[in-house]
């Protein structure tokens, strides 16, 4: 009788141990599953959460806008800006000095102005890898396909959070494009295909080729009375008075 009781007790203990082990396995699997779901959430959530905080910017007037240029193509003076969408001094020029240039020289047919984005200047090697600046430049060129280059240009500058901190992720650029009034199917097709990547890289290479060492920098070009093309590099976000002096001198030399 006692042997039967001992066997019964052992069976009960074995069953208790089995159930305990089973509970342990279930708890372990549950914890692993919860951990995996949490990690997946951390990875996926940034790509699906709604993009908020996009500032809508009213674009500045751009006479005779043609993609990334504005003004009379036959203007006697041409200015090319080499800029960076994450550069605070470039943003300052766009907001403070460019409107005065538009009013005095671009809208009057004296200057053809072209904007080219060179990417950021953490490295002088433009082929070291694309940054948010180059991504923003591609997005602006895509907007140009819809006749909204300058609208996107102003919206991008108006939504800078800092340098390479997520201002111009693909999703944020898409939201900026939408706020700028772009046809999103056309924009997404252009942007996702990297249609303008080579052009953006070339912008940076051309900047280095003419001696640009920082942004913003400007190349002012005109043809003098002897038929010779003259170019001058203007460095930094100079005040309107500096551009006025340079442009007036170029106009005088071109008309002699």
N, C-alpha and C positions, 0 to 999 in steps of 0.2 A: 504493500500500500504506500509505504514511504517512498519507494523507488518511483512509483507512478507520480507522486506529488513532485519529486525532484525533477523528473522529466518535464512535467507541466510547467514548473517554475523556469526551467531553462528555455523552454519554448516561448514563454511569455517574455523573458529577457531578450531572447534573440529577436522576437517580433518588435520589442521596444527599440532595440538597437537599429533594426532595419528601418523602422519608421523614422527614427532620429536621423539616420544617414540620408533617407529619402528627403526629409524636410531640409536637411543641410544642402543637398544637391539642388533642390528646388529654389532655395534661398540664393545659393551661389549663381545659378543660371539666371534668376531674376535680376540679381545685382549686375551681372555682366550685361544682360539685355538692356537694363536701364542706363548703364554706363555707355553702351554703344549708341543708344538712342540719343543720349545727351551730347555725345561727341558729334553725331550726325547733325543734330540740331545746330550746334555751334558752327559747323561747316556750311550747312544749307541756309540757315537763317539770314546771313548777310546778303545772300543772293536772291532772297524772295521777299524780305521785309520791304514795306513801302518806302520809297525815297521821299523824304520830306525836307522842308527848309529851302526849296529852290526859290530864289528871288527873281521876280519878273522885272526886267529892265527895259525901259523905253529907249529904243535905239536913237542915236544921234543922226541928224540928216547927213546923207552921203550923196552928193550930186554926181550924176552920171556913173553910178556904181556898176561895175562889171566884175563879178566875183570878188577877188581880193584887191581890186583897184578901184579908184574913184577919181573923177576929173576928166578933163579933155585928153584923149590919147595923143593929140598933137600939141599939147602944152609945151612951152619952151623949156620948162624946168621939170625934171622928174626926181621924185624922192622915193626911195625904197626903205622902209623901216624893217629892220631885223629885230624881232621881238620875242617874247616868251610869255605864254598865257599864265604862268605862275609867278611872274616877276612884278613886284609891287611898284617899281619905278615905271615899268611899261604901262601898268594900269593907270598910274598917275598921269603919264603923258596922254593916254587915250582920253581921260576925263577932263584934263585941264588945258592942254596945249593943242591937241588935234582939232577941237571945235573952232579955235581961233584961226588955224591954218585953213580950215574948210571955208570959213567966212571970207577971209582976206585973199586967199590965193587959189584954192581948189575950185570953188564955185565961180570964180571969175575967169577961169580958163588959163591961169598962169602956171599951175602945178598939176601934174599927174602924180597921185600918191598910191603906192602899193605896199600892202602889209604882208610880210613873210615871217612865219614863226620858226625860230631856230631851235626850239627845245630848251631845256634848262642848261645851266652852265656849271653843274657840279663837276663835269668832266669836259675837257676840250675835245675829246674823241666822240664825234657825233654818232659813230657806229657802235658805241659801247653798250647800246641797249636802249630801247624806247622807254620813255617816261610818260607820266601823265600829260606833260606839256605836248609831246608829240601826238598823243591820243587826242588831245583837245584840238590840235591843229588839223588832224585828219577829219574830225567832226565838223570843223568850220568849213573845210573844203567841200565836204559832202553837202552842207547847207548851201554852199555856193551853187551847186547843181540846181537848186530850187530858187535861185535868185535871192537867197537870204543869208549870204555870207556875213554881212556886217551886223545883221540882227543876231546871229549866233556869236559873232565876235564880241559884241557888247554883253550878251547873256553870259558867256564864259567868263569874261573879266568880272562880271557882277556876282559870280558864285564861287570865287576862290576861297578855300578854307585854310590854305597853307600849302607849303611845298611838299608834294608827294605824300599827302596824308589822306587821300581819298577824295579830293575835290573832283577829279575827273576820271572816276571809274567808268566802265562801260555803261552801267545802269544809270549813273548820275548824269552822264553826258546825254543819254537817251531822254531822261526827264527834262534836261535843259533844252534839248532839241524840240521836245513836245511843247514846252512853254514858249519857245520861239516861233511856234506856228508851222512847223515843218510837217510835210506828209511823212508819217512815221514808217510806212512800208518802204517808201523810197529811201528814206534816210538809213534805216536798218540794213537794207540791201547794200547800200554804198559802204557804210561803215564796217559791216561784218566781212566784206570782201577785201578790206584794206586797199581800196581803189587808189587812194592818194598817199599810201605809205612811201613810195619811191619819191614822190614830189616833196613830201615833208622832209625826208632825209636830204634831198638835194638842197632844200632851203638852208639847212644847217651847213652843208658843205660849201655852198656859195658864200655864206656869211664868213666862214673861216678863210675862204679864198681871197676876199677883199679886205682882210685884216680886222674883222670884227672880233673883239675880245670880251665883250659883255653886252648885256641888253639893258635898255634899248640902244641901238645904234642905227644911223641913217646914212645912206649914200645919196648925195645930191649930185645930179648929173645935168649938164647942159652943153650945147654946141656953141662955141664962140664965133665971132664974126669971121674968123679965118677958116671955119669949117672943122675945127678940131673939137673932139669931145673932151670935156673937162669933168672930172669927178672929185668929190670931196667927202671925206668921212666925218660925220658929226657924231660924237659919242655922248651917251647919257641922256637923261630926260631933261634936256635944256629948256629954259623958258621960251615963250613965244618970241621975245625980243631977239634971241640968238638966231632963231630960224628966219625971222624977218630980215635981219642984217645979211645973212647968207643968201637968201632968195633975192633980195633987192640987188645985191652985187652980181648975182648970176644973171638976172634979167637985164641989167645994164651991160654986162659983157656980151650977152647974146645979141643985143640990138646994135652994138657998135659996128 
